[in-house]
Amino acid sequence: MSDRVIIDADLKFVQGVIKAGGQDLKKCYQCSTCTVACPLTPEGAPFPRKEMINAQWGIKDKLIKSMDPWLCFHCNDCSDQCPREAKPGDVMAAIRNMIIANVSVPSFIGKMTQSVGGALGLLLLPIIFLAAYIYAINGFELGFLDLSPIVFSNMIPVTFIDIVFVPTALFAVITGALGIKNLISGLQETHPVSGNGESLGQALINTLKDIVTHQKFRECGINKSRNVAHMLLVYAFAGLAVTTACVVVIHYGNHFFGWFGYDTPLPFFHPVKILGNISALAGICGILLIAGRRLTSAKVGKAVAFDWIFITDVVLVIGTGILAQVVRNTGNNFAFFIYYLHLVFVFFLFAYAPHSKFGHMFYRTAALVYARYSGRNQPAGVQSLEKAEAKELPEETKE
């Protein structure tokens, strides 16, 4: 008689995976077509079949501490060829969402960003806080509306924005680092360092190369073209980050040292402003391509609230940013309200970045670096062969 195997099933986790996008999980009957179809799975240690098993049974620890959901880029070749339409690509995406909800710090924010109701609750913080500040310094008279030309700092001073948003950014960095620490701790248990991986520095460099070129996206089949949309979004965020840094340097460099001889707001055709606008347009194009494919192509995979919350916020951040400066240049005071909304959406994007879909950028990068460092990105057969070759042969075989 075979030994009895005890499985510690977490049914709530199964329900969470289903709600997070894995609605068709139960259709899977373990034919392993998904594993055969996947162009990214390492040979000898394949996915997503075992993830489908663990998700069906609710084996939470194996999924939360697994590397493989992060090695999956949701190309959906597996879902396209699944004979049962179990959509393993969507299940892998749902598992990643659940991982973020479980490793993020504080965990309640990670759970709130999974639903529209929770996200709206988080959005109330910047809505109320910024409105309260505007009222505190201006009252109901809103005297800044009578000033000309329109300068947004008359409503909310730049210094106040820095006082609020710098700690907000630090909060995101610290909580993101703690979440990544939790993620890596789990990966170390499931995928200990084999000794055949890359050095940490080399792993980081090669991972960044993959991100810059979107090499993994190009290895996909039916969704290979989605790399364009994702690259536009990545480079848009990079451009906007550079723009923000330049604006900060110009403002404080001129304020304290008189470096530039002019201050913000910058003219519409200033090089920094042009960079920001081009980056914003690239971001809009990228996010609209992503949203359009989600809405029109079944092969892309199902989008859930977790995805749409991020997509919507990015559109609103970029849209209100562009609209605010355009309306300001027309002299219409409605620009102040648009700018207020812009700050609200920016706060939401960055304060909750490690807990939202945006967090994929950090968690996947950390997981991919660790995959290279631990040797998990190599085929299991290659790892075994290297270990065997590394061992010294017995004396009698050397003759």
C-alpha positions in Angstrom: 0.0 0.0 0.0 1.4 3.4 -0.9 2.0 6.0 1.8 -0.8 8.6 2.4 0.0 12.1 1.3 -1.5 14.9 3.4 -2.2 18.1 1.5 -2.7 21.3 3.5 -5.3 22.9 1.2 -6.2 26.5 1.5 -9.6 26.9 -0.1 -9.7 30.6 0.5 -6.5 30.9 -1.6 -8.2 28.9 -4.4 -11.1 31.3 -4.3 -8.7 34.2 -4.4 -7.0 32.9 -7.5 -10.4 32.4 -9.2 -11.4 36.0 -8.3 -8.1 37.4 -9.4 -8.6 36.1 -12.9 -8.3 32.3 -12.8 -12.0 31.7 -13.3 -11.5 28.7 -15.5 -8.9 27.0 -13.3 -11.2 24.0 -12.5 -11.5 23.1 -16.2 -7.9 21.9 -16.2 -7.5 18.1 -16.4 -3.7 18.0 -16.4 -3.0 17.1 -20.0 0.2 19.2 -19.9 -0.4 20.8 -23.2 0.3 24.2 -21.6 3.8 23.1 -20.5 4.6 21.8 -24.0 3.3 25.0 -25.7 5.2 27.4 -23.4 8.2 29.0 -25.2 9.7 30.3 -21.9 9.6 27.3 -19.5 13.0 25.9 -18.5 13.6 22.4 -19.7 13.4 19.8 -16.9 11.5 22.0 -14.5 8.5 23.2 -16.6 5.5 25.3 -15.9 2.6 26.0 -15.8 1.2 22.5 -15.3 2.4 22.1 -11.7 1.1 25.6 -10.9 -2.3 24.6 -12.2 -2.2 21.5 -9.9 -1.1 23.6 -6.9 -3.8 26.3 -7.6 -6.5 23.7 -7.9 -5.6 22.1 -4.6 -4.9 25.4 -2.8 -1.3 24.6 -2.0 -0.6 28.2 -1.1 3.0 28.0 0.2 4.3 26.4 -3.0 2.7 29.1 -5.1 3.6 32.1 -3.0 7.2 30.9 -2.8 7.5 29.8 -6.4 9.8 31.4 -9.0 7.9 30.2 -12.0 4.9 32.6 -12.0 7.5 35.4 -12.5 9.2 33.6 -15.3 5.9 33.5 -17.1 5.3 36.7 -19.3 1.6 35.9 -20.0 2.2 35.4 -23.7 -0.9 33.1 -23.6 0.5 30.5 -26.0 -0.6 27.9 -23.3 -4.1 29.3 -23.2 -4.4 29.4 -26.9 -3.6 25.6 -27.2 -5.4 24.4 -24.1 -8.0 21.8 -25.2 -10.2 22.6 -22.1 -10.0 26.4 -22.3 -8.7 26.4 -18.7 -6.6 29.5 -19.6 -3.4 28.7 -17.7 -1.9 32.0 -18.8 -4.7 33.8 -16.8 -4.2 31.5 -13.9 -0.4 32.4 -13.8 -1.3 36.1 -13.9 -3.8 35.5 -11.1 -1.2 33.7 -9.0 1.2 36.7 -9.5 -1.6 39.0 -8.2 -2.0 36.8 -5.2 1.7 36.8 -4.5 1.8 40.6 -4.4 -1.2 40.6 -2.1 0.5 38.2 0.3 4.1 39.6 0.3 3.3 43.3 0.2 3.8 45.5 3.3 1.5 46.5 4.8 -0.6 43.6 3.5 -4.0 45.3 3.8 -3.0 47.8 1.1 -2.0 44.9 -1.2 -5.4 43.4 -0.6 -7.3 46.7 -1.1 -5.7 47.3 -4.6 -7.2 44.0 -5.8 -10.8 45.4 -5.9 -12.4 48.6 -7.2 -14.0 49.2 -3.8 -10.7 48.9 -2.1 -9.0 51.1 -4.6 -11.6 53.8 -4.2 -11.1 53.7 -0.5 -7.4 54.3 -1.0 -8.1 57.1 -3.4 -10.0 59.0 -0.7 -6.8 59.8 1.2 -5.3 62.1 -1.4 -8.7 63.5 -2.4 -9.5 64.6 1.2 -6.0 65.5 2.2 -5.2 67.8 -0.8 -8.7 69.4 -0.7 -8.3 70.1 3.0 -4.9 71.8 2.5 -6.3 74.0 -0.3 -9.2 75.0 1.9 -6.9 75.6 4.9 -4.7 78.2 3.1 -7.3 79.7 0.8 -10.7 79.2 2.5 -13.8 79.0 0.2 -12.8 82.3 -1.5 -10.1 80.6 -3.6 -8.3 83.8 -4.3 -5.7 82.2 -6.5 -8.4 82.0 -9.2 -8.2 85.8 -9.6 -4.4 85.8 -10.2 -3.0 86.0 -13.7 -1.2 84.3 -15.3 -2.3 80.9 -14.1 0.4 79.4 -11.9 -0.4 76.2 -10.1 1.9 76.9 -7.2 -0.6 79.7 -6.2 -3.0 77.0 -5.3 -0.6 74.4 -3.9 3.0 75.6 -3.4 5.8 73.5 -4.8 7.3 73.2 -1.3 4.2 71.7 0.0 4.1 69.2 -2.9 7.6 68.2 -2.1 6.9 67.8 1.6 4.0 65.5 0.7 5.3 63.6 -2.2 8.9 63.0 -1.1 7.8 61.0 2.0 5.2 59.3 -0.2 7.9 58.2 -2.5 10.0 57.0 0.4 7.0 55.1 1.7 6.7 53.4 -1.6 10.4 52.6 -1.7 10.5 51.2 1.8 7.3 49.2 1.6 8.5 47.9 -1.9 11.8 46.9 -0.4 10.1 45.0 2.4 7.8 43.3 -0.1 10.7 42.3 -2.2 12.5 41.0 0.9 9.5 38.8 1.7 9.4 37.6 -1.9 13.1 36.7 -2.1 12.9 35.0 1.3 10.2 32.7 -0.1 12.2 32.1 -3.3 15.3 31.1 -1.3 13.3 28.4 0.4 11.9 26.9 -2.8 14.9 27.6 -5.1 18.1 27.8 -3.0 21.2 29.0 -4.8 22.6 26.2 -6.8 26.1 27.5 -7.2 25.8 27.4 -11.0 24.1 30.8 -11.4 25.5 34.1 -12.4 27.2 36.6 -10.0 24.7 39.1 -8.5 26.1 41.9 -10.5 26.0 40.0 -13.8 22.5 38.8 -13.0 21.3 42.3 -12.5 23.0 43.6 -15.7 21.6 40.8 -17.8 18.1 41.2 -16.3 18.2 44.9 -17.1 19.2 44.1 -20.7 16.2 41.8 -21.0 13.9 44.5 -19.7 15.3 47.2 -21.9 15.1 45.0 -25.0 11.9 43.1 -23.9 13.7 40.0 -25.1 11.4 37.6 -23.2 8.3 39.1 -24.8 9.8 38.5 -28.2 10.1 34.8 -27.5 6.3 34.6 -27.2 4.1 33.3 -30.0 0.6 34.7 -30.5 1.2 37.8 -28.3 4.7 38.6 -29.5 3.6 42.0 -30.7 2.6 43.1 -27.2 6.2 43.9 -26.5 5.7 47.2 -28.3 3.0 48.4 -26.0 5.0 47.4 -22.9 8.2 49.0 -24.2 6.3 52.3 -24.8 5.1 52.2 -21.3 8.4 51.4 -19.7 10.3 54.1 -21.7 7.4 56.6 -20.9 7.9 56.1 -17.2 11.7 56.5 -17.6 11.2 59.7 -19.6 8.7 61.1 -17.0 11.1 60.2 -14.2 13.9 62.1 -15.9 11.5 65.0 -16.6 10.5 65.2 -12.9 14.2 65.1 -11.8 15.1 67.9 -14.2 12.2 70.1 -13.0 13.3 69.6 -9.3 16.9 70.5 -10.2 15.8 73.6 -12.2 13.4 74.8 -9.5 15.7 74.4 -6.5 18.9 75.1 -8.4 17.5 78.5 -9.4 15.8 79.1 -6.0 18.9 78.6 -3.9 21.8 79.1 -6.3 20.5 81.1 -9.3 21.9 78.5 -11.7 19.5 78.9 -14.5 18.1 82.4 -14.3 14.5 81.2 -14.7 12.1 79.0 -12.7 9.2 76.7 -13.2 6.6 76.5 -14.7 8.7 75.9 -17.8 7.7 77.3 -21.3 5.7 74.8 -23.4 8.6 74.3 -25.8 11.4 74.0 -23.2 13.5 70.8 -23.9 12.5 69.4 -20.5 8.8 70.1 -21.2 9.2 68.5 -24.6 10.7 65.4 -23.1 7.9 65.2 -20.6 5.2 65.6 -23.3 6.8 63.0 -25.6 7.1 60.6 -22.7 3.5 61.2 -21.7 2.3 60.6 -25.3 4.3 57.4 -25.4 2.7 56.3 -22.2 -0.8 57.1 -23.5 -0.1 55.1 -26.7 1.4 52.2 -24.7 -1.5 52.0 -22.2 -4.1 52.4 -24.9 -2.6 49.6 -26.9 -2.6 47.4 -23.8 -6.2 48.3 -23.0 -7.3 47.9 -26.6 -5.8 44.5 -26.9 -7.4 43.5 -23.6 -10.8 44.5 -24.8 -10.7 43.2 -28.4 -8.5 40.1 -28.4 -9.4 37.0 -26.4 -5.9 35.7 -27.0 -4.3 38.4 -24.8 -5.9 37.1 -21.6 -8.6 38.3 -19.3 -8.1 41.6 -17.5 -9.5 41.9 -13.9 -10.0 44.8 -11.6 -6.4 44.7 -10.5 -5.3 45.3 -14.1 -7.9 47.9 -14.9 -7.3 50.0 -11.8 -3.7 50.4 -12.8 -4.5 51.1 -16.5 -7.2 53.6 -15.6 -4.9 55.4 -13.1 -2.0 55.7 -15.7 -4.4 57.1 -18.3 -5.8 59.6 -15.8 -2.3 60.6 -14.6 -1.0 61.3 -18.1 -4.3 62.7 -19.4 -4.8 65.2 -16.6 -1.1 66.2 -16.8 -1.3 67.1 -20.5 -4.8 68.6 -20.2 -3.7 70.8 -17.2 -0.9 72.5 -19.1 -3.0 72.9 -22.2 -5.9 74.5 -20.4 -3.5 76.6 -18.3 -2.1 78.1 -21.5 -5.6 79.1 -22.6 -6.0 81.1 -19.4 -9.0 79.0 -18.2 -9.2 78.7 -14.4 -10.6 75.2 -14.8 -6.9 74.2 -15.2 -6.6 74.4 -11.4 -9.2 71.7 -10.8 -7.6 69.5 -13.5 -4.2 70.0 -11.8 -5.8 69.0 -8.4 -7.1 65.8 -9.9 -3.6 65.2 -11.5 -2.0 65.3 -8.1 -4.6 63.0 -6.6 -3.9 60.4 -9.3 -0.2 60.8 -9.1 -0.3 60.2 -5.4 -2.4 57.0 -5.9 0.1 55.8 -8.5 3.2 56.2 -6.5 2.0 55.7 -2.9 0.6 52.3 -3.7 3.0 51.4 -6.5 4.4 48.3 -4.7 0.9 47.0 -3.9 -0.7 47.6 -7.3 -0.2 46.2 -10.8 2.7 48.6 -11.0 4.4 46.4 -8.4 5.0 43.8 -11.1 7.8 46.0 -12.3 9.6 45.6 -9.0 8.7 42.1 -8.1 9.3 40.6 -11.5 12.7 42.3 -11.8 13.8 41.1 -8.3 12.6 37.5 -9.2 14.4 37.5 -12.6 17.6 38.7 -11.0 17.3 36.0 -8.3 16.5 33.4 -11.0 19.8 34.1 -12.7 21.7 34.4 -9.5 20.3 31.1 -8.1 20.6 29.3 -11.5 16.9 28.7 -11.8 16.8 30.3 -15.2 18.9 27.4 -16.6 17.3 24.1 -17.7 17.2 21.6 -14.8 19.1 19.0 -17.0 21.9 21.5 -17.6 22.2 22.2 -13.9 22.4 18.5 -13.0 25.0 17.9 -15.7 27.1 20.8 -14.5 26.9 19.5 -10.9 28.0 16.1 -12.1 30.9 17.5 -14.1 32.0 19.6 -11.1 32.5 16.5 -8.9 35.9 14.9 -9.1 35.8 11.5 -10.7 36.8 8.4 -8.6 40.5 7.5 -8.7 39.9 4.3 -10.6 38.2 6.1 -13.4 41.1 8.4 -14.0 43.5 5.7 -15.2 
